[in-house]
C-alpha cells in the first residue's frame, strides 16, 4: 500500500522539476540577449575603445549590425543545459537548509536569508563550469557561424587549462559570491516581505503583489551582488593580454578593477542584469508556488505554512507528500507560529 503513494510522490516531484525546467528554458530563450549584453559590458575595460558600447541601445545596435540576430544567442546552450539541475538544486537545497535551521533558535528573517545563502553556494558548484563556457562564447565577437561550438570550446578549455580552478572551474569563488549573495538577499527579502504585505483575494492583484515584491527583491539582490558578477566575467572572459592571466581571484580582481577603473566599473552591466534577473526570478518563484500538476495546485515548502521549524527532514517530506497527493481541501499544513 505504501509503494503507491511513494511512487506518486516521485512522479509528481519529477513532473514539478520538469515543469520548472521547462519554464526556465523559456526564460533563458527570452532573456539571453540581455545576458549577452551584460557580459559584454562587464568585460570591456576602456571607454575610449571604438568597439566599446556606449549605452544599452548602442550595444543592441552594434551586436545586430556586426554579428547578426544570432549574435544575441551566443553561449545559450550552457544555460539551457544547466537550467533544470540549477533550478532543482536551488529550490531543493533551500528547503533542506531551511529545515536544518529549524533546530536553531533563529528568527524567520534570518533563517530565510541563511538558507538562501546555502542554496546559492550549492547552486554555484553546479553552474560554474557552464558559466565558464558561456562567458567565453559570449565574449567572442565573430559572427555566429564563425565561433566554435559549445562542445568544441569546452574541449579546448579542458585540453589547454584542465578541469581545475584555472580551467573549466575558473572564477569559482566569484561564482560562489554571486549566487550566494543573490539568493541570500532574494530569498530573505522576498519571503519576509511577502508575509508582511497582506494577501489579496483578487487573483490579478495577488499576482501583482507577488510580482512586485519579487521584482524589488531581484533588483536589490542584483545591486548588491553585481561586483561578484563583474569579477566573475573578468576571470572567466578573455584576458587583456593574450597568454597573461591578469584576473585570477575574486577579491583581488575587484581591487584591481577599482584601482584602475573606479568604483563604477564594479557595476557594469547592472541595467541588463536587473532587466533579466528581476522578472525572471520573480516568475520562477511565482511558478514555484502556483504550479498546476495533475489537477492539484502545489504550494511547496518555501511557503511558511508548509515549514515545521520543530520538525525533522522526514516530516518535511511527509508534508510535501500530503501537499502533492491530496486534494486541496484535505491538505494539512504546519503553522510556522506554533
QUIPE-V750653 format. One record per pair of residues at least 24 apart in sequence whose C-alpha atoms are under 7 Angstrom apart, sorted by the first residue. I is the first residue (numbers start at 1). J is the second residue. If there is no record, write none. Layout:
# QUIPE-V750653
((I & J) (I & J))
This chain:
# QUIPE-V750653
((9 & 321) (9 & 324) (9 & 325) (12 & 324) (17 & 88) (20 & 84) (21 & 83) (21 & 84) (21 & 87) (24 & 83) (25 & 80) (25 & 83) (27 & 280) (28 & 80) (31 & 276) (32 & 73) (32 & 76) (33 & 72) (33 & 73) (34 & 272) (34 & 276) (35 & 272) (35 & 273) (36 & 72) (36 & 138) (37 & 272) (38 & 269) (38 & 272) (38 & 273) (39 & 135) (39 & 233) (39 & 269) (40 & 139) (41 & 268) (41 & 269) (42 & 230) (42 & 233) (42 & 268) (42 & 269) (43 & 233) (43 & 234) (43 & 237) (67 & 141) (67 & 142) (67 & 143) (67 & 144) (70 & 144) (71 & 143) (71 & 144) (74 & 137) (74 & 138) (74 & 144) (75 & 134) (75 & 137) (75 & 138) (77 & 150) (78 & 130) (78 & 133) (78 & 134) (79 & 130) (82 & 127) (82 & 130) (86 & 123) (86 & 126) (86 & 127) (89 & 123) (90 & 119) (90 & 120) (90 & 123) (93 & 119) (94 & 119) (95 & 301) (95 & 302) (99 & 309) (99 & 313) (102 & 309) (102 & 310) (103 & 309) (103 & 310) (109 & 188) (109 & 192) (112 & 187) (112 & 188) (113 & 184) (113 & 185) (113 & 187) (113 & 188) (114 & 184) (116 & 183) (116 & 184) (116 & 187) (116 & 188) (117 & 180) (117 & 181) (117 & 183) (117 & 184) (118 & 180) (120 & 179) (120 & 180) (120 & 183) (121 & 176) (121 & 179) (121 & 180) (124 & 175) (124 & 176) (124 & 179) (128 & 169) (128 & 172) (128 & 175) (129 & 168) (129 & 169) (132 & 168) (132 & 169) (132 & 236) (135 & 233) (135 & 236) (135 & 237) (136 & 236) (136 & 237) (139 & 237) (170 & 235) (170 & 236) (171 & 232) (171 & 235) (171 & 236) (171 & 249) (173 & 250) (174 & 228) (174 & 229) (174 & 231) (174 & 232) (174 & 250) (175 & 232) (177 & 228) (178 & 225) (178 & 228) (178 & 229) (181 & 225) (182 & 221) (182 & 222) (182 & 225) (185 & 221) (186 & 217) (186 & 218) (186 & 221) (189 & 217) (190 & 214) (190 & 217) (211 & 282) (214 & 282) (215 & 278) (215 & 279) (215 & 282) (218 & 277) (218 & 278) (218 & 281) (219 & 274) (219 & 278) (222 & 274) (226 & 267) (226 & 270) (227 & 266) (227 & 267) (230 & 266) (230 & 268) (296 & 324) (296 & 327) (296 & 328) (298 & 323) (298 & 324) (299 & 323) (304 & 336) (305 & 333) (305 & 334) (305 & 335) (305 & 336) (306 & 333) (306 & 334) (307 & 334) (307 & 336) (308 & 334) (308 & 335) (308 & 336) (309 & 336))
